[in-house]
Amino acid sequence: MVNLNLYAWVVGGKQRIAILKAFCRELTPSQLHKLSKQYNDKISMNNASDVVRSFAKKGIAVCLTPENKIGRIYKLTSDGEEIRNELLREG
């Protein structure tokens, strides 16, 4: 079942929605930035990095390479996957 508090937080921002929809596998913020352009072409690289870090703080994503300063790789948690699936179902 989708965590409604996290879901409400994600859908409260167009950039968060676009980045979560683009989060299809383990990715860096730079890769997510490129993929998210199909959902929202106004997302900047800084926005993408900020959103991914906020996802990690909220428990929607986890950093797999926290020791890296550049090119950190993130993946969705089970909560993140459930929210993403719900967003993709909605269209």
N, CA, C and O atoms as a GROMACS GRO file, in nm:
protein
  364
    1MET      N    1   0.084  -0.119   0.000
    1MET     CA    2   0.000   0.000   0.000
    1MET      C    3   0.089   0.125   0.000
    1MET      O    4   0.190   0.130   0.069
    2VAL      N    5   0.050   0.223  -0.077
    2VAL     CA    6   0.127   0.345  -0.092
    2VAL      C    7   0.125   0.426   0.038
    2VAL      O    8   0.020   0.444   0.100
    3ASN      N    9   0.242   0.473   0.078
    3ASN     CA   10   0.253   0.563   0.193
    3ASN      C   11   0.192   0.697   0.151
    3ASN      O   12   0.250   0.770   0.070
    4LEU      N   13   0.076   0.730   0.206
    4LEU     CA   14   0.002   0.848   0.162
    4LEU      C   15   0.073   0.979   0.194
    4LEU      O   16   0.062   1.075   0.118
    5ASN      N   17   0.146   0.985   0.305
    5ASN     CA   18   0.219   1.107   0.337
    5ASN      C   19   0.329   1.133   0.234
    5ASN      O   20   0.345   1.246   0.188
    6LEU      N   21   0.404   1.030   0.200
    6LEU     CA   22   0.508   1.046   0.098
    6LEU      C   23   0.447   1.074  -0.039
    6LEU      O   24   0.498   1.158  -0.113
    7TYR      N   25   0.339   1.005  -0.071
    7TYR     CA   26   0.272   1.027  -0.200
    7TYR      C   27   0.226   1.173  -0.211
    7TYR      O   28   0.247   1.237  -0.314
    8ALA      N   29   0.164   1.225  -0.106
    8ALA     CA   30   0.117   1.363  -0.107
    8ALA      C   31   0.233   1.461  -0.123
    8ALA      O   32   0.221   1.561  -0.193
    9TRP      N   33   0.345   1.431  -0.059
    9TRP     CA   34   0.462   1.518  -0.072
    9TRP      C   35   0.514   1.517  -0.215
    9TRP      O   36   0.546   1.622  -0.270
   10VAL      N   37   0.522   1.399  -0.277
   10VAL     CA   38   0.572   1.389  -0.415
   10VAL      C   39   0.481   1.464  -0.511
   10VAL      O   40   0.529   1.542  -0.592
   11VAL      N   41   0.351   1.440  -0.503
   11VAL     CA   42   0.260   1.502  -0.599
   11VAL      C   43   0.244   1.652  -0.575
   11VAL      O   44   0.181   1.722  -0.655
   12GLY      N   45   0.298   1.702  -0.467
   12GLY     CA   46   0.296   1.845  -0.440
   12GLY      C   47   0.398   1.924  -0.522
   12GLY      O   48   0.405   2.046  -0.510
   13GLY      N   49   0.478   1.855  -0.604
   13GLY     CA   50   0.578   1.924  -0.684
   13GLY      C   51   0.593   1.863  -0.822
   13GLY      O   52   0.615   1.742  -0.834
   14LYS      N   53   0.583   1.943  -0.925
   14LYS     CA   54   0.593   1.894  -1.063
   14LYS      C   55   0.729   1.832  -1.092
   14LYS      O   56   0.739   1.733  -1.164
   15GLN      N   57   0.835   1.890  -1.034
   15GLN     CA   58   0.968   1.835  -1.057
   15GLN      C   59   0.985   1.701  -0.987
   15GLN      O   60   1.048   1.610  -1.042
   16ARG      N   61   0.930   1.689  -0.867
   16ARG     CA   62   0.938   1.561  -0.796
   16ARG      C   63   0.865   1.452  -0.874
   16ARG      O   64   0.914   1.339  -0.884
   17ILE      N   65   0.749   1.485  -0.929
   17ILE     CA   66   0.672   1.388  -1.008
   17ILE      C   67   0.754   1.344  -1.130
   17ILE      O   68   0.766   1.224  -1.156
   18ALA      N   69   0.809   1.438  -1.203
   18ALA     CA   70   0.884   1.406  -1.324
   18ALA      C   71   1.005   1.319  -1.294
   18ALA      O   72   1.031   1.223  -1.366
   19ILE      N   73   1.078   1.352  -1.190
   19ILE     CA   74   1.198   1.276  -1.157
   19ILE      C   75   1.161   1.136  -1.108
   19ILE      O   76   1.229   1.039  -1.142
   20LEU      N   77   1.056   1.124  -1.030
   20LEU     CA   78   1.017   0.992  -0.983
   20LEU      C   79   0.968   0.905  -1.098
   20LEU      O   80   0.998   0.786  -1.102
   21LYS      N   81   0.896   0.963  -1.192
   21LYS     CA   82   0.852   0.886  -1.309
   21LYS      C   83   0.972   0.837  -1.391
   21LYS      O   84   0.967   0.728  -1.448
   22ALA      N   85   1.078   0.916  -1.397
   22ALA     CA   86   1.196   0.882  -1.475
   22ALA      C   87   1.287   0.782  -1.404
   22ALA      O   88   1.378   0.726  -1.466
   23PHE      N   89   1.264   0.758  -1.276
   23PHE     CA   90   1.352   0.676  -1.192
   23PHE      C   91   1.327   0.528  -1.218
   23PHE      O   92   1.264   0.460  -1.136
   24CYS      N   93   1.376   0.476  -1.331
   24CYS     CA   94   1.342   0.341  -1.376
   24CYS      C   95   1.441   0.234  -1.332
   24CYS      O   96   1.411   0.115  -1.343
   25ARG      N   97   1.558   0.273  -1.281
   25ARG     CA   98   1.662   0.178  -1.236
   25ARG      C   99   1.763   0.257  -1.152
   25ARG      O  100   1.738   0.372  -1.118
   26GLU      N  101   1.875   0.196  -1.118
   26GLU     CA  102   1.980   0.268  -1.046
   26GLU      C  103   2.038   0.375  -1.138
   26GLU      O  104   2.084   0.344  -1.248
   27LEU      N  105   2.036   0.501  -1.092
   27LEU     CA  106   2.079   0.612  -1.176
   27LEU      C  107   2.151   0.720  -1.096
   27LEU      O  108   2.137   0.729  -0.974
   28THR      N  109   2.229   0.800  -1.168
   28THR     CA  110   2.290   0.919  -1.108
   28THR      C  111   2.193   1.036  -1.126
   28THR      O  112   2.103   1.028  -1.211
   29PRO      N  113   2.208   1.143  -1.048
   29PRO     CA  114   2.123   1.260  -1.070
   29PRO      C  115   2.132   1.314  -1.213
   29PRO      O  116   2.033   1.362  -1.268
   30SER      N  117   2.251   1.307  -1.273
   30SER     CA  118   2.267   1.354  -1.411
   30SER      C  119   2.184   1.271  -1.508
   30SER      O  120   2.119   1.326  -1.598
   31GLN      N  121   2.185   1.140  -1.491
   31GLN     CA  122   2.103   1.054  -1.576
   31GLN      C  123   1.954   1.080  -1.554
   31GLN      O  124   1.876   1.083  -1.649
   32LEU      N  125   1.917   1.098  -1.428
   32LEU     CA  126   1.776   1.128  -1.398
   32LEU      C  127   1.734   1.260  -1.460
   32LEU      O  128   1.622   1.273  -1.509
   33HIS      N  129   1.824   1.357  -1.456
   33HIS     CA  130   1.795   1.488  -1.516
   33HIS      C  131   1.759   1.470  -1.663
   33HIS      O  132   1.660   1.526  -1.710
   34LYS      N  133   1.840   1.395  -1.736
   34LYS     CA  134   1.815   1.373  -1.878
   34LYS      C  135   1.684   1.298  -1.902
   34LYS      O  136   1.605   1.337  -1.988
   35LEU      N  137   1.661   1.193  -1.826
   35LEU     CA  138   1.540   1.113  -1.843
   35LEU      C  139   1.413   1.189  -1.804
   35LEU      O  140   1.307   1.168  -1.864
   36SER      N  141   1.423   1.275  -1.705
   36SER     CA  142   1.305   1.347  -1.656
   36SER      C  143   1.258   1.455  -1.753
   36SER      O  144   1.146   1.505  -1.741
   37LYS      N  145   1.342   1.492  -1.848
   37LYS     CA  146   1.304   1.596  -1.946
   37LYS      C  147   1.180   1.556  -2.026
   37LYS      O  148   1.107   1.644  -2.074
   38GLN      N  149   1.155   1.426  -2.043
   38GLN     CA  150   1.037   1.383  -2.118
   38GLN      C  151   0.908   1.413  -2.041
   38GLN      O  152   0.801   1.419  -2.101
   39TYR      N  153   0.918   1.432  -1.911
   39TYR     CA  154   0.802   1.461  -1.828
   39TYR      C  155   0.790   1.609  -1.792
   39TYR      O  156   0.679   1.660  -1.772
   40ASN      N  157   0.905   1.678  -1.783
   40ASN     CA  158   0.905   1.820  -1.749
   40ASN      C  159   1.035   1.879  -1.804
   40ASN      O  160   1.142   1.857  -1.747
   41ASP      N  161   1.025   1.954  -1.913
   41ASP     CA  162   1.146   2.005  -1.978
   41ASP      C  163   1.207   2.125  -1.908
   41ASP      O  164   1.308   2.178  -1.955
   42LYS      N  165   1.150   2.169  -1.797
   42LYS     CA  166   1.202   2.286  -1.726
   42LYS      C  167   1.293   2.250  -1.609
   42LYS      O  168   1.339   2.338  -1.537
   43ILE      N  169   1.318   2.122  -1.588
   43ILE     CA  170   1.402   2.078  -1.476
   43ILE      C  171   1.549   2.106  -1.508
   43ILE      O  172   1.600   2.068  -1.613
   44SER      N  173   1.616   2.173  -1.414
   44SER     CA  174   1.759   2.197  -1.430
   44SER      C  175   1.836   2.085  -1.361
   44SER      O  176   1.780   2.007  -1.284
   45MET      N  177   1.966   2.080  -1.389
   45MET     CA  178   2.051   1.979  -1.325
   45MET      C  179   2.050   1.999  -1.173
   45MET      O  180   2.045   1.902  -1.098
   46ASN      N  181   2.055   2.124  -1.128
   46ASN     CA  182   2.053   2.152  -0.984
   46ASN      C  183   1.921   2.105  -0.922
   46ASN      O  184   1.921   2.049  -0.812
   47ASN      N  185   1.809   2.128  -0.991
   47ASN     CA  186   1.680   2.080  -0.942
   47ASN      C  187   1.681   1.929  -0.927
   47ASN      O  188   1.637   1.876  -0.825
   48ALA      N  189   1.732   1.861  -1.027
   48ALA     CA  190   1.735   1.715  -1.023
   48ALA      C  191   1.818   1.665  -0.905
   48ALA      O  192   1.776   1.574  -0.834
   49SER      N  193   1.934   1.724  -0.885
   49SER     CA  194   2.020   1.684  -0.771
   49SER      C  195   1.951   1.709  -0.638
   49SER      O  196   1.955   1.625  -0.548
   50ASP      N  197   1.888   1.826  -0.626
   50ASP     CA  198   1.818   1.859  -0.502
   50ASP      C  199   1.703   1.762  -0.474
   50ASP      O  200   1.684   1.718  -0.361
   51VAL      N  201   1.628   1.730  -0.578
   51VAL     CA  202   1.513   1.640  -0.562
   51VAL      C  203   1.560   1.500  -0.522
   51VAL      O  204   1.502   1.438  -0.433
   52VAL      N  205   1.665   1.451  -0.586
   52VAL     CA  206   1.715   1.318  -0.553
   52VAL      C  207   1.764   1.314  -0.408
   52VAL      O  208   1.738   1.217  -0.336
   53ARG      N  209   1.835   1.416  -0.365
   53ARG     CA  210   1.879   1.421  -0.224
   53ARG      C  211   1.760   1.426  -0.130
   53ARG      O  212   1.763   1.363  -0.024
   54SER      N  213   1.657   1.500  -0.166
   54SER     CA  214   1.537   1.505  -0.081
   54SER      C  215   1.465   1.371  -0.080
   54SER      O  216   1.408   1.333   0.022
   55PHE      N  217   1.467   1.299  -0.192
   55PHE     CA  218   1.410   1.164  -0.195
   55PHE      C  219   1.484   1.074  -0.096
   55PHE      O  220   1.422   0.994  -0.025
   56ALA      N  221   1.616   1.087  -0.091
   56ALA     CA  222   1.695   1.005   0.001
   56ALA      C  223   1.662   1.040   0.147
   56ALA      O  224   1.651   0.952   0.231
   57LYS      N  225   1.647   1.168   0.175
   57LYS     CA  226   1.613   1.210   0.312
   57LYS      C  227   1.475   1.161   0.354
   57LYS      O  228   1.453   1.130   0.471
   58LYS      N  229   1.382   1.154   0.259
   58LYS     CA  230   1.245   1.112   0.288
   58LYS      C  231   1.228   0.960   0.287
   58LYS      O  232   1.124   0.908   0.327
   59GLY      N  233   1.331   0.888   0.240
   59GLY     CA  234   1.321   0.742   0.235
   59GLY      C  235   1.259   0.689   0.107
   59GLY      O  236   1.218   0.574   0.102
   60ILE      N  237   1.253   0.773   0.005
   60ILE     CA  238   1.198   0.732  -0.125
   60ILE      C  239   1.307   0.668  -0.210
   60ILE      O  240   1.280   0.580  -0.292
   61ALA      N  241   1.430   0.712  -0.189
   61ALA     CA  242   1.546   0.658  -0.261
   61ALA      C  243   1.659   0.638  -0.161
   61ALA      O  244   1.656   0.690  -0.049
   62VAL      N  245   1.759   0.563  -0.204
   62VAL     CA  246   1.877   0.540  -0.122
   62VAL      C  247   2.000   0.555  -0.211
   62VAL      O  248   2.001   0.514  -0.327
   63CYS      N  249   2.106   0.615  -0.154
   63CYS     CA  250   2.231   0.631  -0.227
   63CYS      C  251   2.313   0.504  -0.210
   63CYS      O  252   2.342   0.461  -0.098
   64LEU      N  253   2.351   0.443  -0.323
   64LEU     CA  254   2.428   0.320  -0.321
   64LEU      C  255   2.579   0.345  -0.312
   64LEU      O  256   2.655   0.255  -0.276
   65THR      N  257   2.621   0.468  -0.344
   65THR     CA  258   2.764   0.502  -0.344
   65THR      C  259   2.787   0.633  -0.267
   65THR      O  260   2.834   0.731  -0.325
   66PRO      N  261   2.756   0.634  -0.137
   66PRO     CA  262   2.765   0.760  -0.062
   66PRO      C  263   2.908   0.814  -0.048
   66PRO      O  264   2.926   0.933  -0.021
   67GLU      N  265   3.009   0.728  -0.067
   67GLU     CA  266   3.148   0.773  -0.056
   67GLU      C  267   3.192   0.856  -0.176
   67GLU      O  268   3.290   0.930  -0.168
   68ASN      N  269   3.120   0.844  -0.287
   68ASN     CA  270   3.153   0.922  -0.407
   68ASN      C  271   3.107   1.066  -0.392
   68ASN      O  272   2.996   1.092  -0.344
   69LYS      N  273   3.191   1.159  -0.432
   69LYS     CA  274   3.151   1.300  -0.432
   69LYS      C  275   3.080   1.335  -0.562
   69LYS      O  276   2.991   1.420  -0.564
   70ILE      N  277   3.119   1.269  -0.669
   70ILE     CA  278   3.060   1.293  -0.801
   70ILE      C  279   3.011   1.159  -0.855
   70ILE      O  280   3.077   1.056  -0.837
   71GLY      N  281   2.896   1.159  -0.920
   71GLY     CA  282   2.844   1.039  -0.981
   71GLY      C  283   2.783   0.941  -0.883
   71GLY      O  284   2.791   0.819  -0.901
   72ARG      N  285   2.722   0.994  -0.778
   72ARG     CA  286   2.655   0.905  -0.684
   72ARG      C  287   2.540   0.833  -0.753
   72ARG      O  288   2.471   0.891  -0.837
   73ILE      N  289   2.520   0.708  -0.717
   73ILE     CA  290   2.415   0.628  -0.777
   73ILE      C  291   2.305   0.606  -0.675
   73ILE      O  292   2.330   0.569  -0.560
   74TYR      N  293   2.182   0.631  -0.719
   74TYR     CA  294   2.064   0.619  -0.632
   74TYR      C  295   1.971   0.512  -0.686
   74TYR      O  296   1.968   0.484  -0.806
   75LYS      N  297   1.895   0.453  -0.596
   75LYS     CA  298   1.791   0.359  -0.636
   75LYS      C  299   1.669   0.383  -0.548
   75LYS      O  300   1.681   0.430  -0.435
   76LEU      N  301   1.552   0.350  -0.602
   76LEU     CA  302   1.428   0.368  -0.526
   76LEU      C  303   1.415   0.263  -0.417
   76LEU      O  304   1.459   0.149  -0.432
   77THR      N  305   1.356   0.303  -0.306
   77THR     CA  306   1.319   0.209  -0.201
   77THR      C  307   1.184   0.147  -0.239
   77THR      O  308   1.126   0.183  -0.342
   78SER      N  309   1.136   0.056  -0.158
   78SER     CA  310   1.005  -0.004  -0.188
   78SER      C  311   0.895   0.104  -0.184
   78SER      O  312   0.803   0.100  -0.266
   79ASP      N  313   0.903   0.200  -0.090
   79ASP     CA  314   0.807   0.310  -0.089
   79ASP      C  315   0.815   0.391  -0.219
   79ASP      O  316   0.713   0.426  -0.277
   80GLY      N  317   0.936   0.418  -0.263
   80GLY     CA  318   0.955   0.492  -0.387
   80GLY      C  319   0.899   0.419  -0.507
   80GLY      O  320   0.837   0.480  -0.595
   81GLU      N  321   0.921   0.288  -0.512
   81GLU     CA  322   0.868   0.207  -0.622
   81GLU      C  323   0.716   0.210  -0.624
   81GLU      O  324   0.655   0.223  -0.730
   82GLU      N  325   0.654   0.198  -0.507
   82GLU     CA  326   0.508   0.199  -0.501
   82GLU      C  327   0.451   0.333  -0.547
   82GLU      O  328   0.352   0.336  -0.620
   83ILE      N  329   0.513   0.442  -0.505
   83ILE     CA  330   0.466   0.575  -0.547
   83ILE      C  331   0.487   0.593  -0.697
   83ILE      O  332   0.399   0.644  -0.766
   84ARG      N  333   0.602   0.550  -0.747
   84ARG     CA  334   0.629   0.561  -0.892
   84ARG      C  335   0.526   0.483  -0.972
   84ARG      O  336   0.472   0.533  -1.070
   85ASN      N  337   0.498   0.360  -0.929
   85ASN     CA  338   0.399   0.278  -1.000
   85ASN      C  339   0.262   0.345  -1.000
   85ASN      O  340   0.191   0.341  -1.101
   86GLU      N  341   0.225   0.404  -0.890
   86GLU     CA  342   0.095   0.474  -0.882
   86GLU      C  343   0.094   0.595  -0.977
   86GLU      O  344  -0.006   0.617  -1.047
   87LEU      N  345   0.202   0.671  -0.981
   87LEU     CA  346   0.209   0.786  -1.072
   87LEU      C  347   0.202   0.744  -1.218
   87LEU      O  348   0.136   0.809  -1.299
   88LEU      N  349   0.268   0.634  -1.252
   88LEU     CA  350   0.267   0.586  -1.390
   88LEU      C  351   0.130   0.533  -1.428
   88LEU      O  352   0.088   0.545  -1.544
   89ARG      N  353   0.059   0.473  -1.332
   89ARG     CA  354  -0.078   0.426  -1.358
   89ARG      C  355  -0.172   0.542  -1.388
   89ARG      O  356  -0.261   0.533  -1.473
   90GLU      N  357  -0.150   0.652  -1.316
   90GLU     CA  358  -0.236   0.770  -1.333
   90GLU      C  359  -0.211   0.840  -1.466
   90GLU      O  360  -0.298   0.910  -1.517
   91GLY      N  361  -0.092   0.823  -1.521
   91GLY     CA  362  -0.061   0.886  -1.649
   91GLY      C  363   0.016   1.007  -1.642
   91GLY      O  364   0.047   1.067  -1.745
   0.00000   0.00000   0.00000
